Amino acid sequence: METDFLKVKLFFESDNSLVFTILDGELTAIGHTEKVETTIAEIRSKVYMVAWKEISGATVTHVEDHENGIVYSNATLPDGNFYTMRGTIQPY
């Protein structure tokens, strides 16, 4: 996943488990890796809403459109800052 704010590798271990790694960006430390529990809802074929809470308290919600390679992401960081992002998503 890549947006103006960050580039992240997402690895879905299962329908309720995701490992993410920060590859580049300004919102958190590059190289940070974390395993989180996810909630996933299928909106339509190849479009999913994915949400999780990180150890830091940050919350993230994505709408991932795998048919068109687009991701919409909302994140609230522990300091209260809220980010709305749009970017690309592709399989690794």
N, C-alpha and C positions, 0 to 999 in steps of 0.2 A: 504494500500500500504506500502511495506517495502523495503528499499534499504540499502546499506552500510552507507548512510549519514543520513537517517531519516525514521521514521515510522509515517504515516499519516492516519487518518480516513477520507474517502471521502464520502460525502452524497450528491447525486444528487437530488436536489429538483425538477428539470425539465430539459428539453433539453438545457436550457440556464442559469441555476443557480446551483451552487455548494457551499456547506459548507464544509470546511476542518478544521480539528483539528490536531495539531502537538502532537503526543503521545510520541515521543522520537527522539533524534538526536542532531546534532550540527550546523545546518544551521539557525535555528531560535528558539525562546523561546518555550519550552515545555508548552503545554496548550494553545498556541495561536490558536484562532478560528476566521475564517473570512468567510463571504459570498461573492462570486465573480460571475461575469457574465462570462459564458463560450461560446466558439464556439466549436461545435462538428461536426466532419465529420466522417461518416461511411466509413471505408476503405474496409471492407468486413464483412460478418456476424460475429458478436461478436468481431470485431476489430475496435477501434475508435481512432481518433486523437482528443484530448481535449486540448484547450488552454485558458489561462486567464491571466489577469494582476491584481496584488494585490495592495492594498492601498499604500503599501510601495514603489511601482514602480517595484517590482520584476515581471518578466514574466516567465510563466511556460507552457511547451508543453509536453503532454504525448502521447504515443501510447500505448493504453491499449488493450491487447489481453486477453479477458475474456474466450476464449476457452481453452487456455493453462496456464492461471494464471500468465502472464508475463506483466510487465509494463516497458516501456522505457521513461525516463523523462529527459528533458532539462530545466534548470532554470538559469536565469540571475538575480542576486541579485542587489539591489540598488547600492552597492559599485562597480559593474562592474564584479564581479567574476562570472564565468560561470561553471556550473556543468552538467555533463552528467552522468546519473544513469541508472542502470538496476536493477529490483527487481521483487517482487511478488505482485500480486493483488488478493484479494478474497472478496466475498461478506460478509458483516457484518450482 
